[in-house]
């Protein structure tokens, strides 16, 4: 009998529906989570089970709850599809031991996934995931360590109301609502639909939501990721309506994408740097920033200006979240558009990120393009690009070897000053420029990132790096 290969990557386990993401495999993962809760003595706290708008997500969530209930562990399951950060908050709100979120986040429509949330409401830390994987191996090998003594009750709960109440506690939206701003929200057919309009209703602000119907096909895009080529409808809507800003949420609404008043896309590094400037400058929050090795060097320059520390981590919020907690950071972020903030769960939240961007506009009295211009005046010009190179599984080991051994002396005419090999490799180049190459933890992609002062240098760095890697 074929033993499934289930591996938890950067943020949980993801696979193609009906191929590897099957009810049998989801139940095995649920059983591993249940066994780990019993082994760690935390089973009495229960488990939150959430789901998004993808194919079968609600049914997969019910399967998880049924398995966990069979181990005598209570469950609290969403009543409707909701954002992943709503699951993270519900874990804290219910004082649960863990959360399981059925979502593949920004992956293409044929995918689904199984994310595990910690008791603190963040991504489960690596050591907890490792323990779950040990139990999973036993489950898949047919070894039975525990037997349920009784069947626990499962509850279905209202997930949206407490989540919106929490967002209101974290940010005062009254000053935002009082402005006669025009905002376009792109829900990308995902589970964040309705959240921002609900948060901002009843004021002078005008919010228009597009692609707000739940559609697991995610039509008109390769995958529900809020990046430039997927946000053409948002850019067009901003221009047609004469809006002040466009805000996009990914499939499970833990990431944000921003389009300025001209319909131009702001990169994820620009958005996080703008939010960093807002937190440190206008909000006077100098508790520091936790961010991945793929985040902008603008953050380091801002931290020097505002005298706040920066803590770099490997890619994934399972590293960023705990670093935020350990160092009492004001905020955390990663290149993919996922940002977290103090006063909330140590996990990405696209809706909160969008609200804080609006707050930056209101407090500064400036449009997004003006905020970006001010940022570049402060820290110098920066331009960024990420390239995703797909590969066949048979190529993975060889590609990983090439990445591990890559050691150029220059890239794009810039001298290599140092490297960081904690997650793939980051090449720190002269003048604050940098490049990273790493294997994606969620998809069969080789990711190449670079940030330099101008487009010509950026092209040179990326070209040289691709030559080094032979891709």
N, C-alpha and C positions, 0 to 999 in steps of 0.2 A: 504493500500500500504506500502511495506517495506521501511523504511527510512534508507538509507545507513549510515554506521558508518565510517565516514572519519575522521581520527585523524592525525594531523601533529606531527611526532615524533622527534627524534634527528636531522634529516635533511630532512624535508619535509614529504610528504605522499607517502607511497609505498603500493602496493597491487598486488594480482595475476591478470594477464590480463584475461579479460572476466568474472572473478568472481566478483571482486569489482572494478578493474581498467577498467572501461567501458567508452565509449564516453560520456554517460550521466553524470557520476560522474566527469570526467575530465572537462566537460563544467561547472558543478556546481562550481568546484574549480576556474576555470577561471573567472566565474561571481563574485565570492567572491573577487578575486584579483581586478577586475575592480571596484567593488563597494567601496572597501577600498581606491583605488586610488582617486576616486571621493570624498569620505568622507574626505580624508586627504588633498584635494586640490592639488594633484600632478598629476592629469590625463593628463595635457598638455605635460608632459615630455615623455609620451609613455612607451612602454613595450618591452623588448627584449624577444624573444621566441626561445629557443634552443632545440635540440634533439640529442639523441645518436643512436646507431646501433641496438637497441632492436626492437622486433616485434611491428610494428605499430607506432613507435615513431614519425616519420615524419607526419603521419596522425593525431595523437593526438595533435602534435604541431599546425597543421593547425586549428584544432578544437578550440584550445585556442585562436589563433589569430582571428578567425572569431567571437568568442563571445566577445572578448575585443574590436574589431573594432565596433561591434554593440553598444557598449556603448560610441562611439565617441572617442575612445582612439587609437592613432596610434600604430602600432606594427612593429618590425624589426625582421624578422624570418631568421634563418640559411638557407643557400643554400644547405648545406651538413651536415651529422652527424659530430659533433665536440666535443672536450672535454668540460666538465662542466666549467673548469677555462676560456675557451674561451668565454663562456656565461657571466661569471662574469666580464671579461674584457670588453666585448661588452657593458654591462650596463654602465660602466664608460665612454667608448669611445663615446657612443651615448648620454651620459648625460641623460639616461632614469631613470624613477622613480623606476623601479623594473625589475627583470628578472624572467622568468619561464623556467626551464630546465626540459624537459621530459627525465627522466633517473631513473633507479633503482640502479645505481652505481655498487656495487659489488654483488648485490643479485643474486640468481639463475635465469635462463633464463625465467622462467614463470612469473617473476615479472616485473612491470614497476613502475615509480614514477613521482612525481610532486614536484620539488624543487623550492623554491622562493629565489631569490637573492635581496639583499638590494641595494640601490642607490650607496653605497660605493663599491659594487662588492663583498661583503661577503655573507655568509648565512644570511637570514633575522633574525634579533634579536628576542628574545622571545616575546617582547611586540608587534612587528609588526605581528608576526604569530598569537598571541592571537586576534588581531583586525580582521585579515583575517578569523579566525575561527568563530568569532561572526557573520560576514557577511555570512559565509558559512552556519551557522545554520539557518539564515533567508531564504537563498536560498532553503535549503533542506526542510524547513517548508512551502515553498510557499509564503513567505512574500516578497513583492516587495517594496523596499525603493527608488529605482532610476529607471528612464526610460531613455534610450538613446535618445538624441535629433537628432543625425545624425550618419551616418555610416562613420567611419574614414577609411583612407587608410592603407593598410598593405604593407610593403616593404619586399622583400627578399634580403639579403645582403651577400656579400663575408665575411665569418666569419674567415677563416683560415689565409689569408694574414695579416690583422691587428694584429691578435694574435701572429703570428710568429715575426712580426716587434716589438711588445711589448716585447717578450722574449729577442730579441736582445738588446733592451734598458736596460733590467734588468741585463743581463750577457753578458760579452764580451767573445764570444766563440773562438776567434782567437787563444789564447794560447792552447786551447783544441784541435782545429782542426790541429794545427801544429805538434802534437805528433803522432808518429806511433803506436797508441793504437788500439787494436782490441776490439770492443764493440758489444755485442749482445743485441738487444732490443726485448722484448716480448710484443706485443701489446694486447695479450689475446683476439683477435678478436673484440676489442672494438674501440672506437672513437678516440683513441690516435695514431692510425696507421699513419705512415708517418711523424709525427711531428719531432721526434729526427733525423731521416735521413735527413730531409730537413734542420734542424738547423745546422747540422755538415757536410753538403756536401762541396766538393771542397777543402779539405785539405788532410793531410797525414793520418788522422784517418780513420779507416775502420769500417763501421757500417753495421751489418747484422741484418735484422729484421725478426722475426719469428711470426707465427700466426697473420699475418698482414691483412688477408682478413676479411671483415666484416661478422660475422656469429652470428645471434642472439641465436643460440643453444649453443654457447660457448662449443664446443665439447672437450672432454678430461678433463673436470673439473666440479666440483659441482657448482661453481659460479666463475665469473671472478674477484676473489680477489687475489692480488699478495702475497700469503703466501706459505709456504714451499711445502705443498703437491700438490699445483696447478702449481708449477714451475719446475717440473721434466724435461719437454722439454727444458726449459731455461738452467738448470744446465748441461744437456747433451750436448747442443749446445756449451756452454762455454768450456766444456772439449774437445769436438771434434775439435773445431776450435782453441784451445789454446788461447782463448780470455782473456783479462785482467779484464773484468767485465761483468756482465749481469744486465740489467735494465728492470724491468717489470712495466707495467702500468695496472691499473684495468679497468673495463668496460667503465667508463667515464673519465679515465685518470686524476683523481684528487689525486690518490694515487700512491705510488711507492713501488717496492720491489727490493732488491739488492741481487745478487749472486756474491760471490767473484771469484777470478781467479782459484780457485780449484773446482768451482761449488757448494760451500757450501753457504747455505742461511744465510744471516744476518737478525736478528730479526728487527722488526720495531723500537724497543727501541734502539738497537745498531746503526741503521742508523741515527736516529734523534740525538742521542748523538754524533755521529761522525760529523754530520753537525753542531751541536752546537759548538763542539771543533774547527771546521773549521772556523765558523763565528767569534767566540770570539778570537781564537788564531791567525790564518793566516790573516783573513780579518780585525781583530781589531774592530769588531762590538760589542760594549758592551751596546747596547740599551736594552738588556734584552730579556727574553723568556716568551711567554705565552704558557702554555701547560695544558693538562687535568690531573685529578687525577690519570689516568692510565699510565702516562708517567714515564720514568725511573728516579730513584733517582740519576743516573749518571749526569743528568742535574743540579741538585742541587749542586753536588760536583764540577762540572765545573764552575758553577756560582760563587762559593766561591773562586775558583782558579783565575778566571778572573775578579772578583769583578763586576759582572753584576746581576741584579735582576731576580727572577723567579716568575711568577704569575700563580698560579694554578686555574683551572676552572672545572666546571662540564663537562661531556663528550659531545662533539658536537662542530663544528666550529661556531655555532651560539653564543657560549660563548667565544671561543678562538679569533675569529676575532675582535669583539668589544673590548676585553681586549688588543689585539695588538694595536688597534687604540688609546684607552684611555691612554695607557702607552708608546706609541711610541716604541714598541718593535722591535727588529731586526728580530725576527722570531717567529713562532708559530707552534705548532704541537700536534697531538694526536696519541694514540697507534696504530690506525688502518692503519698508513702509510701515513696519510695526513699531509703535511707540507707547511707552507706559509712563505714568506720572504719579507722584506722591499723593497720598490720600485715597488712592484707589487700590485695586489689586495689582500685584507686581507682574502684570501681563499686558500685552498689546491690546489697545482699544481704539478702533478706527473712528467710532463716533465721538469719543472724548477728544481724540486728536483733532478732528474737524472742528469741534467747538472751541478748542484752545487756539486754533488758527484764526477763527473768527474773532476771538477775544484779542489776539495780537493786532488784527486790523482795526478793531474798535478802539483799543487803548492807544494805538499810535496815530489813528486817524488817517491811515495810509492804505493804498491798494496793494495787492500782492506783488506786482512788479516793482512798486516803490520800496516795499520792504526788502525785496531781493537786491535792489540797487544799493540800498543802505548797508546791507550785509556785506556786499562785495567791497564797498568803500571801507568798511571796518576791517575786513580780514583779507582783502585782495581777491582777484578773480579766481574762480574755480570752475572747472567743467568735468563732468563725470559720464561714464558709460559702462554698461554691463553687457557682455556678450555671453549667450548660452549656447554651448556646442553640444548637440545630442550625440550619444554614442550607443553602440550595441553592448549588451551585458558582457559579451566575450572580450571586449576591449578594456573593461574596467581596471583589471589588475595592471595591465601595461600602462594605461594612462596614469594611474595612481603612482606608479614607479617613476614615470617621466616627471610628474609634478614634484615628487619627493626629491628628485635629483637636480631639478632646475636650479641653476646658479649663474645667471648672467651678470656681467660686470657693469653693463649699462643697458638702459631701455629708452628708446626714443631720444638718445643723446643725453639723457640724465644719468648721473652716476649712482650706482647702488651704494647706499650708506650702511644699511643693515637689513636683516630679514627676520621674520617671525614665523615659525613653523608649527604653531600650536593647532592650526586648522588649515590644511593646505599650506600655502606659503604667501606671506605678505612681503613684498619688496618695498622698503622705504627708500625713496629716491631723493635726490638733492632738491632743495627748495620747498619741501613739504609735500611733493608729489608722491604717489604710491600706486602700486598695482597688486592685485591679489588673484591667485588662481587656486581653485579648490573644487572637489567633487561635491555636487549637491547631495544633501542627506535625505532628500525626499523624492527626487526624480533622476532618471539616467541622463544627467547633464553635467558637463564640465563648465563651471562658471568662471568667467574672466572679468575682472573689474579694474578700472583705473580712474584716477583723478589727477588732473594737471591744471596749470593756469589757463591754457587755451586749447582750442580744437586741434590745431596742427600738431602740437606736442602730444596730445591725447592719441591722435591717430598713429603717431610714430611709436609710442609706448605699446599700444595694442598690437600693432603690426609686428614689432620686434618680439613681443611675448608669444604671439601665435607661431612665429618662426622657431623660437626656442622649444615650444611644445609640439611642433609639427602638426598643428591642427588648423 
